[in-house]
Amino acid sequence: MLTKVFLLYPGANLVELVERFFLIFATWLLINILKILVLLSNWQIPIRIINPKNLQNFQQKNEITVYSPTYPEIQLSAKITKTNLRIIENSLLKGLDKLYHVNYYHKDKNMINEYEQKYIGIGFMKMYKNFIVISCISKMQVTQEQFCSFIESNLYKEIEQLQQFNEVDYCHIGLKTEKCGRKFNQKYIFELI
């Protein structure tokens, strides 16, 4: 989820995004449960609050609600046991505590820079001057695979056309960079994901 946000908003502060992630999910009140409904034709994802009458029945079946960018028919909540729930909650609280410790107790810029380099890695924006992000979304998982295969096969035709321009040094789909060579950052590069 954080990767998706960072790709859509490359200028976002990744450390702050991670901190907000831990803060939200470590302090989430399970009484206020939100369920993501199926995708509509206009690509909106409506969210509704579960009826309080059904809340007790829901809590008996599921220890925790799992939010993931998957399809509604894939129920991840059913795999979470009480032991798993404690492990997840403790891990979230430890992660939040470590982020708080780095950001608020150590105002030393060198430590924060070291922390960012250690956990963030190579910046995507530093590797590529220009890139295109393509998200394939469909209502069901079966059609998702067919639709993405169709898009990917048509992208290869587009890549062949892009490579004919002198300004483009290298084009590829995905994260395959083995053929980029040493001078891949000297000219414009298109990264198609």
C-alpha positions as CSV (number, residue, x, y, z in Angstrom):
1,M,0.0,0.0,0.0
2,L,2.8,2.4,0.9
3,T,4.5,1.5,-2.4
4,K,1.4,2.4,-4.3
5,V,1.1,5.8,-2.6
6,F,4.8,6.5,-3.2
7,L,4.4,5.7,-6.9
8,L,1.4,7.9,-7.2
9,Y,3.0,10.7,-5.2
10,P,6.8,10.5,-5.7
11,G,7.5,13.6,-3.8
12,A,5.9,12.2,-0.6
13,N,8.1,11.8,2.5
14,L,8.5,8.0,2.9
15,V,9.5,8.1,6.5
16,E,6.3,10.1,7.3
17,L,4.2,7.6,5.3
18,V,5.6,4.7,7.3
19,E,5.1,6.5,10.5
20,R,1.4,7.2,9.7
21,F,0.9,3.6,8.6
22,F,2.2,2.3,12.0
23,L,0.2,4.9,13.9
24,I,-3.1,4.2,12.2
25,F,-2.9,0.4,12.3
26,A,-1.4,0.2,15.8
27,T,-4.2,2.4,17.3
28,W,-7.1,1.2,15.2
29,L,-10.3,0.6,17.2
30,L,-11.7,-2.7,16.1
31,I,-15.2,-1.5,17.1
32,N,-15.2,0.9,14.1
33,I,-14.8,-1.8,11.4
34,L,-14.9,-0.8,7.8
35,K,-15.6,-3.3,5.0
36,I,-14.6,-2.6,1.4
37,L,-17.4,-3.6,-0.9
38,V,-17.0,-4.9,-4.5
39,L,-15.7,-2.6,-7.2
40,L,-18.4,-0.8,-9.2
41,S,-18.3,-0.1,-12.9
42,N,-17.2,3.5,-12.2
43,W,-14.2,2.2,-10.2
44,Q,-15.3,3.7,-6.9
45,I,-14.6,1.6,-3.8
46,P,-17.5,2.3,-1.4
47,I,-16.9,1.7,2.3
48,R,-19.6,1.0,4.8
49,I,-19.7,0.5,8.6
50,I,-20.9,-2.9,9.6
51,N,-24.3,-3.0,11.4
52,P,-23.8,-3.1,15.2
53,K,-26.2,-6.0,15.3
54,N,-23.8,-8.0,13.1
55,L,-20.7,-6.8,14.9
56,Q,-20.7,-9.5,17.6
57,N,-21.2,-12.2,15.0
58,F,-18.3,-10.8,12.9
59,Q,-16.0,-10.6,15.8
60,Q,-16.6,-14.2,16.7
61,K,-15.6,-15.3,13.2
62,N,-12.7,-12.9,12.7
63,E,-10.1,-11.7,15.2
64,I,-9.0,-8.7,13.1
65,T,-10.1,-7.1,9.9
66,V,-7.3,-7.3,7.3
67,Y,-7.2,-4.5,4.7
68,S,-5.4,-5.4,1.5
69,P,-5.4,-4.3,-2.1
70,T,-6.9,-7.6,-3.2
71,Y,-10.2,-8.8,-4.5
72,P,-13.3,-8.9,-2.2
73,E,-13.6,-12.7,-2.6
74,I,-10.1,-13.2,-1.1
75,Q,-10.9,-13.2,2.7
76,L,-7.6,-12.7,4.6
77,S,-9.3,-12.1,7.9
78,A,-10.2,-15.8,8.3
79,K,-6.5,-16.8,8.6
80,I,-5.8,-14.5,11.6
81,T,-5.9,-16.4,15.0
82,K,-5.7,-14.8,18.5
83,T,-2.0,-15.6,18.7
84,N,-1.4,-14.1,15.2
85,L,-3.4,-11.0,16.3
86,R,-1.1,-10.5,19.4
87,I,2.0,-10.9,17.2
88,I,0.7,-8.4,14.7
89,E,-0.3,-5.8,17.3
90,N,3.0,-6.1,19.2
91,S,4.9,-5.8,15.9
92,L,3.0,-2.6,14.9
93,L,3.5,-1.1,18.4
94,K,7.3,-1.9,18.2
95,G,7.5,-0.4,14.8
96,L,5.7,2.7,15.9
97,D,8.0,3.0,18.9
98,K,11.1,2.7,16.8
99,L,9.9,5.4,14.3
100,Y,9.0,7.7,17.2
101,H,12.4,7.1,18.8
102,V,14.2,8.0,15.5
103,N,12.1,11.0,14.6
104,Y,11.6,12.6,18.1
105,Y,14.4,11.6,20.4
106,H,17.2,11.9,17.9
107,K,17.0,15.2,16.1
108,D,20.5,14.6,14.8
109,K,20.3,14.9,11.0
110,N,23.0,12.4,10.4
111,M,21.1,9.7,12.2
112,I,17.9,10.4,10.3
113,N,19.9,10.4,6.9
114,E,21.5,7.1,7.9
115,Y,18.1,5.7,8.8
116,E,16.6,6.9,5.5
117,Q,19.4,5.3,3.4
118,K,19.3,2.1,5.4
119,Y,15.5,1.5,5.1
120,I,14.5,3.4,1.9
121,G,17.3,2.2,-0.4
122,I,17.9,3.6,-3.8
123,G,15.4,6.3,-4.8
124,F,13.3,5.3,-7.7
125,M,13.2,8.9,-8.9
126,K,17.0,9.1,-9.0
127,M,17.2,6.0,-11.3
128,Y,14.7,7.2,-13.8
129,K,14.0,10.8,-15.1
130,N,10.8,9.7,-16.8
131,F,8.6,6.7,-16.1
132,I,5.0,5.6,-16.7
133,V,3.0,3.7,-14.1
134,I,0.1,1.6,-15.5
135,S,-2.4,0.0,-13.1
136,C,-4.6,-2.8,-14.5
137,I,-7.8,-3.0,-12.4
138,S,-10.9,-5.2,-13.0
139,K,-13.8,-6.3,-10.9
140,M,-12.8,-10.0,-10.6
141,Q,-9.5,-11.8,-10.3
142,V,-10.2,-14.0,-13.4
143,T,-10.7,-11.0,-15.7
144,Q,-7.8,-9.2,-14.0
145,E,-5.3,-11.7,-15.3
146,Q,-6.8,-11.7,-18.8
147,F,-7.0,-7.9,-18.9
148,C,-3.4,-7.4,-17.7
149,S,-2.1,-10.0,-20.2
150,F,-3.9,-8.0,-23.0
151,I,-2.4,-4.7,-21.8
152,E,1.1,-6.2,-21.4
153,S,1.1,-7.7,-25.0
154,N,0.0,-4.3,-26.4
155,L,2.7,-2.5,-24.4
156,Y,5.5,-4.4,-26.2
157,K,4.3,-2.8,-29.5
158,E,4.4,0.6,-27.8
159,I,7.9,-0.1,-26.5
160,E,9.2,-1.0,-30.0
161,Q,7.9,2.4,-31.2
162,L,9.5,4.3,-28.3
163,Q,12.9,2.7,-29.0
164,Q,12.9,4.2,-32.4
165,F,13.4,7.7,-30.9
166,N,17.0,8.9,-30.4
167,E,16.1,10.5,-27.0
168,V,15.2,7.1,-25.5
169,D,18.2,5.1,-24.3
170,Y,16.3,2.1,-22.9
171,C,12.7,0.9,-22.5
172,H,11.4,-2.1,-20.6
173,I,8.4,-3.5,-18.7
174,G,8.7,-4.2,-15.1
175,L,11.9,-4.1,-13.0
176,K,14.3,-5.8,-15.5
177,T,17.3,-3.6,-15.6
178,E,20.1,-6.1,-16.5
179,K,20.3,-4.8,-20.1
180,C,20.3,-1.1,-19.2
181,G,24.1,-0.8,-19.3
182,R,26.2,1.9,-17.6
183,K,24.9,4.9,-19.5
184,F,21.2,4.2,-18.8
185,N,20.9,7.4,-16.7
186,Q,22.4,9.7,-19.4
187,K,19.3,10.0,-21.6
188,Y,15.6,9.7,-21.1
189,I,14.4,6.4,-19.8
190,F,10.8,5.1,-19.7
191,E,10.0,2.6,-17.0
192,L,6.8,0.8,-17.7
193,I,5.4,-1.1,-14.7
